[in-house]
Structure formats: structure tokens, C-alpha cells
Amino acid sequence: MPVRNPRGLSRMKQARRGVRIGTGLAAVAASAGVLASGAPIAAAAIPQALLTEGSSGAAVAKIQRALHLKRTGRFTAGTRHAVLAFQHSHHLIVDGIVGPQTEDALFGIKPPSVAPAAGSVGGYSIPASIVECESGGNYAAVNPESGAGGAYQILPSTWAAYGGQGLPENASPAEQNAIAARIYAADGPSAWSC
């Protein structure tokens, strides 16, 4: 649903003021219940919007600067190629989209260190009851139905998204603990079915 233009601003003036038009960011935000349907939205109102080919503005210029590219402020195929190369070299999800993980890596932002969760025992980074239910504490466990592995029964796609290399069940207990702590920090106990 297009965004209404309450002040009669031209599209150029709206773009300079940071208002998103059409089915882009504003429509997504409105459909998610972030804003009343049809209300204009400033780009800064939604944290860490995804930047993809076709995006433009100061955020794109900032990314281009970090990638040592000419700062045009337009996310072109050349910018996408540089993002893909950066993601590959930093072991991120290689999709050509600048989201929170890619942006953090570009600007050297480290995720906060996570202390073991309350109620964890036995050296696990999440509550021991979840680990016992998921794998019985076996760091080499594999679920043949889902492909989830390790003590925390992490799916390979989730493992890779949180920076894991290879398969979770083949990783050291320390690496499994670290990645499980990041997942727990992001999603809490709801990331597990136990």
C-alpha cells in the first residue's frame, strides 16, 4: 500500500527527508503493525534496514566507504559484488544483502559477550534442562530426522548463520557452547523445543 503524502511533498523532497514511498520499508513496517497503515515513516524509525541492490542514500554511501568503493550512495551491481566478496572472506552468509551481521562485520562491531544463562549447570551456555532434553549432553549427537546436531541440537543452517564452520556435532564443546550462547541471547529458550 503506498504511503500517503499529507503535505503535498514531491517524491524528491520526501526522499531527502527520509520518507520511504510505495511497497518498500513503510509497507513492511505497517504490515508488521509498527505504524498505523498509511502513515509516513522516516528511515531511521526502523533499526538496521536491509540494504540491497537498488537501495540508495547515506547508509549505502557509508557501506561503500567501508568497502573502499566510490561513494555514490547507490547500491549498484558493483556494490553488491563487493558485499558478496566481503561476506565470503568474513565467513558470513553470502547473499549480497547488508543486514545486521554484515554491517557489524564491516564496522568491527563485536556482539556482546554472553555469560552463561541463569540456571545452567555442567558447563553449558543455556539451561542444562534444555541440553539434557535435546541431546542428553552428548556433543556428538545427531538427529537423523532434522539434521540438527551437537549437544544443543542446532540445525546446520542456524549454525552457519551464527558463525559456525562445518557441522555442529563436529565442533568442539567450546565452540558449541559459544554459538548456543549467541542463539540463547538472541532468541532465549524458544529456540529449542524442550
C-alpha positions in Angstrom: 0.0 0.0 0.0 1.5 3.4 -1.0 2.3 5.9 1.7 0.0 9.0 1.7 1.6 12.3 1.0 -0.1 14.6 3.7 1.9 17.7 3.0 2.0 17.6 -0.8 5.7 17.0 -0.9 7.2 15.9 -4.2 8.8 12.4 -4.2 12.3 14.1 -4.4 11.6 16.2 -1.2 10.2 13.1 0.5 13.3 11.1 -0.4 15.5 13.9 1.0 13.5 13.9 4.3 14.0 10.1 4.6 10.4 9.1 3.8 10.0 5.7 2.1 7.4 5.5 -0.7 5.4 2.6 -2.0 5.7 -1.0 -1.1 9.2 -0.8 0.5 10.1 -0.2 4.1 7.0 1.7 5.1 4.7 -1.1 3.8 6.6 -3.8 5.6 6.6 -1.8 8.8 2.9 -1.1 8.5 2.0 -4.7 7.8 4.0 -5.7 10.9 2.0 -3.3 13.0 4.9 -1.0 13.6 3.0 2.0 12.2 -0.6 2.9 11.5 -1.3 1.9 8.0 -0.6 4.7 5.5 1.5 6.9 7.9 4.7 8.3 6.5 7.9 6.7 8.1 11.4 8.1 8.5 14.1 5.6 7.5 15.6 6.0 11.0 12.4 4.8 12.6 13.2 1.1 11.8 16.6 -0.1 13.0 19.1 -1.7 10.7 17.1 -1.8 7.5 18.4 -4.3 4.9 20.4 -2.7 2.1 20.1 -4.5 -1.3 20.8 -3.7 -4.9 18.6 -0.8 -5.8 18.8 0.8 -2.3 20.2 4.4 -2.1 21.1 7.0 0.4 23.6 7.9 3.1 23.6 4.4 4.5 24.7 3.0 1.2 27.4 5.6 0.9 28.6 4.6 4.4 28.8 0.9 3.3 30.6 1.9 0.1 33.2 3.8 2.2 33.8 0.8 4.4 34.3 -1.3 1.3 36.7 1.2 -0.2 34.4 1.9 -3.1 33.5 5.2 -4.8 30.7 6.7 -2.6 27.8 7.2 -4.9 25.0 6.4 -2.4 23.5 3.9 -5.0 23.7 0.2 -4.3 24.6 -1.0 -7.8 25.8 -4.4 -9.1 29.4 -3.3 -8.3 28.5 -2.6 -4.7 26.7 -6.0 -4.5 29.8 -7.7 -5.9 32.0 -6.1 -3.2 29.5 -7.0 -0.5 29.5 -10.7 -1.7 33.3 -10.8 -1.7 33.4 -9.2 1.8 30.8 -11.7 3.1 32.7 -14.6 1.7 36.0 -13.5 3.1 34.5 -13.0 6.6 32.6 -16.3 6.6 29.2 -14.6 6.7 26.0 -15.7 4.9 26.9 -14.8 1.3 23.8 -13.2 -0.1 24.8 -9.7 -1.2 22.5 -8.1 1.3 23.8 -5.8 4.0 21.9 -6.7 7.2 23.0 -6.6 10.8 25.7 -9.3 10.7 27.4 -7.8 7.6 27.1 -4.3 8.9 28.6 -5.3 12.2 31.5 -7.1 10.5 32.1 -4.1 8.2 32.4 -1.7 11.1 34.2 -4.0 13.5 31.3 -4.3 15.9 31.5 -7.3 18.1 28.4 -8.9 19.6 28.3 -8.5 23.4 29.9 -11.4 25.3 27.3 -13.6 26.8 27.6 -15.0 30.3 26.2 -18.5 30.9 22.4 -18.4 31.2 20.8 -18.5 34.6 20.1 -22.0 35.7 22.8 -23.5 33.5 25.0 -26.2 35.1 27.5 -28.6 33.8 29.4 -26.0 31.7 26.5 -25.5 29.2 25.7 -22.0 28.0 22.0 -22.5 28.2 19.9 -24.1 31.0 21.1 -27.7 31.5 17.5 -28.9 31.4 17.3 -27.9 27.7 20.6 -29.6 26.9 19.6 -32.8 28.7 16.2 -32.9 26.9 17.7 -32.2 23.4 20.8 -34.5 23.4 21.4 -35.9 26.9 24.5 -33.7 26.9 26.1 -35.5 24.0 28.2 -33.1 22.0 28.4 -35.5 19.1 24.6 -36.3 18.9 22.8 -36.0 15.5 19.1 -36.0 14.9 18.6 -38.1 11.7 15.2 -36.6 11.0 16.0 -32.9 11.2 19.8 -32.9 10.8 20.3 -30.9 14.0 23.5 -31.8 15.8 25.6 -31.3 18.8 24.7 -31.0 22.5 22.3 -28.2 21.7 20.8 -29.8 18.6 21.4 -26.9 16.3 20.3 -27.0 12.7 23.3 -26.6 10.2 21.7 -23.5 8.7 21.4 -21.9 12.1 24.9 -23.0 13.0 26.3 -21.3 9.9 24.2 -18.1 10.4 25.8 -17.7 13.9 29.3 -18.2 12.5 29.8 -21.9 12.9 32.0 -23.8 10.5 31.2 -27.3 9.3 28.6 -29.2 11.3 27.7 -28.5 14.9 28.3 -32.1 16.0 31.9 -32.0 14.7 32.7 -28.7 16.6 34.5 -28.6 19.9 32.3 -28.3 23.0 33.7 -24.7 23.5 32.5 -23.7 20.0 29.1 -25.3 20.5 28.8 -23.5 23.9 29.7 -20.2 22.3 27.3 -20.4 19.4 24.5 -21.7 21.7 25.1 -18.7 23.9 24.6 -16.4 21.0 21.4 -18.2 19.9 20.1 -18.1 23.5 20.9 -14.3 23.7 19.0 -13.6 20.5 16.0 -15.9 21.0 16.0 -17.2 24.5 14.7 -20.7 25.3 12.1 -20.5 22.5 14.9 -21.5 20.1 14.7 -25.0 21.5 11.7 -27.4 21.6 12.4 -28.7 25.1 
